[in-house]
Amino acid sequence: MDLKLEKSLWRKGYDAVIGIDEVGRGSLAGPMYLCAVVLKKEQENVLKKIKGVNDSKRLSQKKREFIFEQVVASRIPYIIYKASPQEIDTHNIYRVAIRGCDVLIKKYGMKESAPFFVTCDGGLSVPRLERDRQETFIKGDTRVFAIALASIIAKCLRDATMVRLAIKYPNYGWEQNKGYGTKRHTDQIRRLGKTPLHRLTFLRKIV
């Protein structure tokens, strides 16, 4: 995936292009992670060296982690919003995702005054941001470098969180299924019951 869109936005005078994506939206347990990655024109040469960027679901764990290591080593800025299961149950997943986008841009805007443009994966948007300052792309994590990179960062961080949580709740296979509704996971929910990290509104057809 190339930087074609980002380059066109930099040429228009935007100092930064922000890509937003989420991971864990359909999971039965654990938080949902939203990531906003900030790509600046002065980092173009560094970004070109990061190869294989694509939708995080299309990459192996090893490849995702390698790309994430490059992001950290290159000091590419990113911001994370972590939505808890309780927040998701209280406000529903869509509203939480949209609120998360607002929070991410607010956090960035508090630090940066230069003009920026936001690219979001399908289903996401930033309600408080002007429409001419953002664009939503269907399957954006397969089309837009910034969005794909955000999906990789969010996936790496959330997966690591689920592996840690699996130590505390070892019977649900989270170290493998990352909280998604595999047969082992749903069978164990029926057998052992829910944990405080399960999303109650997602379990209605299971228990």
C-alpha atoms as a printed R data frame, in Angstrom:
    type eleno elety resid chain resno       x       y      z
1   ATOM     1    CA   MET     A     1   0.000   0.000  0.000
2   ATOM     2    CA   ASP     A     2   1.394   3.398 -0.974
3   ATOM     3    CA   LEU     A     3   1.053   6.933  0.366
4   ATOM     4    CA   LYS     A     4  -0.860   8.305 -2.628
5   ATOM     5    CA   LEU     A     5  -3.743   9.785 -0.635
6   ATOM     6    CA   GLU     A     6  -1.496  11.137  2.095
7   ATOM     7    CA   LYS     A     7   0.784  12.827 -0.448
8   ATOM     8    CA   SER     A     8  -2.174  14.508 -2.132
9   ATOM     9    CA   LEU     A     9  -3.389  15.867  1.220
10  ATOM    10    CA   TRP     A    10   0.085  17.088  2.184
11  ATOM    11    CA   ARG     A    11   0.269  18.930 -1.149
12  ATOM    12    CA   LYS     A    12  -3.023  20.637 -0.312
13  ATOM    13    CA   GLY     A    13  -1.405  22.143  2.763
14  ATOM    14    CA   TYR     A    14  -2.405  19.749  5.524
15  ATOM    15    CA   ASP     A    15   0.432  19.323  7.986
16  ATOM    16    CA   ALA     A    16  -0.729  15.874  9.052
17  ATOM    17    CA   VAL     A    17  -2.974  13.080  7.841
18  ATOM    18    CA   ILE     A    18  -4.651  11.122 10.632
19  ATOM    19    CA   GLY     A    19  -5.907   7.583 10.124
20  ATOM    20    CA   ILE     A    20  -8.476   6.117 12.522
21  ATOM    21    CA   ASP     A    21  -9.538   2.496 12.908
22  ATOM    22    CA   GLU     A    22 -10.859   0.217 15.636
23  ATOM    23    CA   VAL     A    23 -10.164  -3.343 16.724
24  ATOM    24    CA   GLY     A    24 -12.300  -5.586 18.896
25  ATOM    25    CA   ARG     A    25 -15.684  -4.275 17.863
26  ATOM    26    CA   GLY     A    26 -17.244  -7.729 17.522
27  ATOM    27    CA   SER     A    27 -15.497  -9.351 20.469
28  ATOM    28    CA   LEU     A    28 -17.527 -10.883 23.282
29  ATOM    29    CA   ALA     A    29 -15.005  -9.862 25.922
30  ATOM    30    CA   GLY     A    30 -12.370  -7.265 26.595
31  ATOM    31    CA   PRO     A    31 -12.013  -3.645 25.527
32  ATOM    32    CA   MET     A    32 -12.349  -2.166 22.077
33  ATOM    33    CA   TYR     A    33  -9.284  -0.220 20.941
34  ATOM    34    CA   LEU     A    34  -9.447   2.798 18.666
35  ATOM    35    CA   CYS     A    35  -6.238   4.197 17.246
36  ATOM    36    CA   ALA     A    36  -5.441   7.489 15.547
37  ATOM    37    CA   VAL     A    37  -2.054   7.437 13.819
38  ATOM    38    CA   VAL     A    38  -0.559  10.774 12.760
39  ATOM    39    CA   LEU     A    39   1.402  10.853  9.492
40  ATOM    40    CA   LYS     A    40   3.356  14.039  8.872
41  ATOM    41    CA   LYS     A    41   4.931  15.181  5.642
42  ATOM    42    CA   GLU     A    42   8.400  15.431  7.149
43  ATOM    43    CA   GLN     A    43   8.257  11.697  7.923
44  ATOM    44    CA   GLU     A    44   7.467  10.680  4.338
45  ATOM    45    CA   ASN     A    45  10.840   9.019  3.729
46  ATOM    46    CA   VAL     A    46  10.526   7.041  6.966
47  ATOM    47    CA   LEU     A    47   7.000   5.943  6.120
48  ATOM    48    CA   LYS     A    48   8.073   4.713  2.683
49  ATOM    49    CA   LYS     A    49  10.414   2.247  4.374
50  ATOM    50    CA   ILE     A    50   7.546   0.526  6.206
51  ATOM    51    CA   LYS     A    51   6.586  -2.245  3.795
52  ATOM    52    CA   GLY     A    52   3.608  -4.570  3.770
53  ATOM    53    CA   VAL     A    53   1.120  -2.248  5.462
54  ATOM    54    CA   ASN     A    54  -2.410  -3.605  4.995
55  ATOM    55    CA   ASP     A    55  -5.565  -4.479  6.893
56  ATOM    56    CA   SER     A    56  -4.313  -5.985 10.159
57  ATOM    57    CA   LYS     A    57  -6.558  -9.045  9.679
58  ATOM    58    CA   ARG     A    58  -4.693  -9.893  6.467
59  ATOM    59    CA   LEU     A    59  -1.294  -9.940  8.137
60  ATOM    60    CA   SER     A    60   0.334 -12.557 10.322
61  ATOM    61    CA   GLN     A    61   0.992 -11.748 13.963
62  ATOM    62    CA   LYS     A    62   4.720 -11.693 13.230
63  ATOM    63    CA   LYS     A    63   4.273  -9.196 10.380
64  ATOM    64    CA   ARG     A    64   1.980  -6.940 12.434
65  ATOM    65    CA   GLU     A    65   4.420  -6.859 15.315
66  ATOM    66    CA   PHE     A    66   7.345  -6.111 13.001
67  ATOM    67    CA   ILE     A    67   5.483  -3.133 11.506
68  ATOM    68    CA   PHE     A    68   4.512  -1.912 14.975
69  ATOM    69    CA   GLU     A    69   8.155  -2.085 16.060
70  ATOM    70    CA   GLN     A    70   9.040   0.110 13.077
71  ATOM    71    CA   VAL     A    71   6.349   2.617 14.069
72  ATOM    72    CA   VAL     A    72   7.760   2.846 17.591
73  ATOM    73    CA   ALA     A    73  11.368   3.030 16.418
74  ATOM    74    CA   SER     A    74  10.498   5.763 13.905
75  ATOM    75    CA   ARG     A    75   8.579   7.754 16.560
76  ATOM    76    CA   ILE     A    76   5.454   7.940 14.437
77  ATOM    77    CA   PRO     A    77   2.865   9.470 16.781
78  ATOM    78    CA   TYR     A    78  -0.333   7.630 17.608
79  ATOM    79    CA   ILE     A    79  -3.123   7.993 20.164
80  ATOM    80    CA   ILE     A    80  -5.213   5.197 21.689
81  ATOM    81    CA   TYR     A    81  -8.747   5.222 23.078
82  ATOM    82    CA   LYS     A    82  -9.683   2.107 25.053
83  ATOM    83    CA   ALA     A    83 -13.407   1.463 25.533
84  ATOM    84    CA   SER     A    84 -14.254  -0.840 28.426
85  ATOM    85    CA   PRO     A    85 -16.924  -3.575 28.303
86  ATOM    86    CA   GLN     A    86 -18.992  -1.542 30.784
87  ATOM    87    CA   GLU     A    87 -18.904   1.529 28.549
88  ATOM    88    CA   ILE     A    88 -19.922  -0.591 25.569
89  ATOM    89    CA   ASP     A    89 -22.826  -2.156 27.485
90  ATOM    90    CA   THR     A    90 -24.022   1.244 28.715
91  ATOM    91    CA   HIS     A    91 -23.893   3.219 25.491
92  ATOM    92    CA   ASN     A    92 -23.783   0.544 22.702
93  ATOM    93    CA   ILE     A    93 -20.820  -0.222 20.498
94  ATOM    94    CA   TYR     A    94 -21.567   2.245 17.692
95  ATOM    95    CA   ARG     A    95 -21.971   5.264 19.970
96  ATOM    96    CA   VAL     A    96 -18.828   4.338 21.862
97  ATOM    97    CA   ALA     A    97 -16.846   4.055 18.631
98  ATOM    98    CA   ILE     A    98 -18.015   7.468 17.418
99  ATOM    99    CA   ARG     A    99 -17.335   9.036 20.815
100 ATOM   100    CA   GLY     A   100 -13.902   7.451 20.768
101 ATOM   101    CA   CYS     A   101 -13.122   9.159 17.456
102 ATOM   102    CA   ASP     A   102 -14.072  12.515 18.963
103 ATOM   103    CA   VAL     A   103 -11.858  11.888 21.983
104 ATOM   104    CA   LEU     A   104  -8.891  10.906 19.813
105 ATOM   105    CA   ILE     A   105  -9.089  14.086 17.726
106 ATOM   106    CA   LYS     A   106  -9.623  16.224 20.810
107 ATOM   107    CA   LYS     A   107  -6.462  14.754 22.335
108 ATOM   108    CA   TYR     A   108  -4.539  15.459 19.144
109 ATOM   109    CA   GLY     A   109  -5.975  18.945 18.723
110 ATOM   110    CA   MET     A   110  -4.855  19.888 22.222
111 ATOM   111    CA   LYS     A   111  -1.255  19.274 21.151
112 ATOM   112    CA   GLU     A   112  -1.238  20.471 17.557
113 ATOM   113    CA   SER     A   113  -2.431  23.714 15.999
114 ATOM   114    CA   ALA     A   114  -1.379  23.012 12.388
115 ATOM   115    CA   PRO     A   115  -4.110  21.911  9.944
116 ATOM   116    CA   PHE     A   116  -4.790  18.192  9.742
117 ATOM   117    CA   PHE     A   117  -7.088  15.890  7.738
118 ATOM   118    CA   VAL     A   118  -8.752  12.787  9.169
119 ATOM   119    CA   THR     A   119  -9.324   9.523  7.299
120 ATOM   120    CA   CYS     A   120 -11.619   6.959  8.948
121 ATOM   121    CA   ASP     A   121 -12.444   3.350  8.258
122 ATOM   122    CA   GLY     A   122 -16.039   2.672  7.217
123 ATOM   123    CA   GLY     A   123 -18.580   3.216  9.984
124 ATOM   124    CA   LEU     A   124 -16.385   5.705 11.807
125 ATOM   125    CA   SER     A   125 -16.395   9.494 11.711
126 ATOM   126    CA   VAL     A   126 -15.589  12.490 13.897
127 ATOM   127    CA   PRO     A   127 -18.912  14.279 14.580
128 ATOM   128    CA   ARG     A   128 -17.384  17.488 15.938
129 ATOM   129    CA   LEU     A   129 -14.950  17.901 13.047
130 ATOM   130    CA   GLU     A   130 -15.929  19.802  9.893
131 ATOM   131    CA   ARG     A   131 -16.960  17.536  7.019
132 ATOM   132    CA   ASP     A   132 -14.373  19.026  4.677
133 ATOM   133    CA   ARG     A   133 -11.640  18.038  7.148
134 ATOM   134    CA   GLN     A   134 -12.435  14.311  7.127
135 ATOM   135    CA   GLU     A   135 -13.417  11.409  4.879
136 ATOM   136    CA   THR     A   136 -14.710   7.905  5.580
137 ATOM   137    CA   PHE     A   137 -13.526   5.045  3.380
138 ATOM   138    CA   ILE     A   138 -15.344   1.733  3.007
139 ATOM   139    CA   LYS     A   139 -12.759  -0.970  3.746
140 ATOM   140    CA   GLY     A   140 -10.345   1.857  4.391
141 ATOM   141    CA   ASP     A   141  -7.881  -0.475  6.086
142 ATOM   142    CA   THR     A   142  -7.261  -2.053  2.674
143 ATOM   143    CA   ARG     A   143  -7.116   1.250  0.762
144 ATOM   144    CA   VAL     A   144  -5.555   3.988  2.898
145 ATOM   145    CA   PHE     A   145  -2.073   3.682  4.416
146 ATOM   146    CA   ALA     A   146  -2.914   5.772  7.490
147 ATOM   147    CA   ILE     A   147  -6.027   3.734  8.305
148 ATOM   148    CA   ALA     A   148  -4.234   0.417  7.760
149 ATOM   149    CA   LEU     A   149  -1.399   1.502 10.028
150 ATOM   150    CA   ALA     A   150  -3.920   2.490 12.716
151 ATOM   151    CA   SER     A   151  -5.546  -0.938 12.456
152 ATOM   152    CA   ILE     A   152  -2.163  -2.662 12.890
153 ATOM   153    CA   ILE     A   153  -1.259  -0.590 15.959
154 ATOM   154    CA   ALA     A   154  -4.663  -1.141 17.571
155 ATOM   155    CA   LYS     A   155  -4.549  -4.871 16.816
156 ATOM   156    CA   CYS     A   156  -1.072  -5.324 18.319
157 ATOM   157    CA   LEU     A   157  -1.943  -3.434 21.491
158 ATOM   158    CA   ARG     A   158  -5.334  -5.079 21.989
159 ATOM   159    CA   ASP     A   159  -4.001  -8.579 21.338
160 ATOM   160    CA   ALA     A   160  -1.296  -8.034 23.940
161 ATOM   161    CA   THR     A   161  -3.956  -6.860 26.407
162 ATOM   162    CA   MET     A   162  -6.081  -9.965 25.810
163 ATOM   163    CA   VAL     A   163  -3.084 -12.246 26.330
164 ATOM   164    CA   ARG     A   164  -2.430 -10.561 29.696
165 ATOM   165    CA   LEU     A   165  -6.098 -10.805 30.678
166 ATOM   166    CA   ALA     A   166  -6.073 -14.515 29.806
167 ATOM   167    CA   ILE     A   167  -3.688 -15.050 32.721
168 ATOM   168    CA   LYS     A   168  -6.287 -13.694 35.126
169 ATOM   169    CA   TYR     A   169  -9.173 -15.536 33.433
170 ATOM   170    CA   PRO     A   170  -7.444 -18.640 32.034
171 ATOM   171    CA   ASN     A   171 -10.413 -20.780 31.044
172 ATOM   172    CA   TYR     A   172 -11.762 -18.891 28.033
173 ATOM   173    CA   GLY     A   173  -8.862 -19.134 25.588
174 ATOM   174    CA   TRP     A   174  -8.419 -15.378 25.207
175 ATOM   175    CA   GLU     A   175  -4.714 -15.819 24.493
176 ATOM   176    CA   GLN     A   176  -5.840 -17.448 21.238
177 ATOM   177    CA   ASN     A   177  -9.323 -16.133 20.397
178 ATOM   178    CA   LYS     A   178  -8.691 -12.604 21.784
179 ATOM   179    CA   GLY     A   179 -12.224 -12.546 23.180
180 ATOM   180    CA   TYR     A   180 -14.065 -13.363 19.961
181 ATOM   181    CA   GLY     A   181 -16.887 -15.899 19.859
182 ATOM   182    CA   THR     A   182 -15.127 -19.134 19.010
183 ATOM   183    CA   LYS     A   183 -16.788 -22.418 19.916
184 ATOM   184    CA   ARG     A   184 -14.448 -22.970 22.860
185 ATOM   185    CA   HIS     A   185 -15.144 -19.483 24.165
186 ATOM   186    CA   THR     A   186 -18.940 -19.714 23.926
187 ATOM   187    CA   ASP     A   187 -18.941 -23.245 25.380
188 ATOM   188    CA   GLN     A   188 -16.913 -22.038 28.365
189 ATOM   189    CA   ILE     A   189 -19.256 -19.079 28.904
190 ATOM   190    CA   ARG     A   190 -22.183 -21.508 29.106
191 ATOM   191    CA   ARG     A   191 -20.242 -23.823 31.433
192 ATOM   192    CA   LEU     A   192 -18.477 -21.329 33.715
193 ATOM   193    CA   GLY     A   193 -20.542 -18.178 33.316
194 ATOM   194    CA   LYS     A   194 -19.415 -14.668 32.424
195 ATOM   195    CA   THR     A   195 -16.522 -12.616 33.773
196 ATOM   196    CA   PRO     A   196 -16.435  -8.879 34.572
197 ATOM   197    CA   LEU     A   197 -14.715  -8.434 31.210
198 ATOM   198    CA   HIS     A   198 -17.535  -9.901 29.137
199 ATOM   199    CA   ARG     A   199 -19.894  -7.579 27.297
200 ATOM   200    CA   LEU     A   200 -23.301  -8.460 28.673
201 ATOM   201    CA   THR     A   201 -25.193  -7.074 25.703
202 ATOM   202    CA   PHE     A   202 -23.194  -9.382 23.422
203 ATOM   203    CA   LEU     A   203 -24.067 -12.525 25.420
204 ATOM   204    CA   ARG     A   204 -27.842 -12.444 25.122
205 ATOM   205    CA   LYS     A   205 -27.965 -15.236 22.544
206 ATOM   206    CA   ILE     A   206 -25.422 -17.337 24.425
207 ATOM   207    CA   VAL     A   207 -26.636 -17.292 28.045
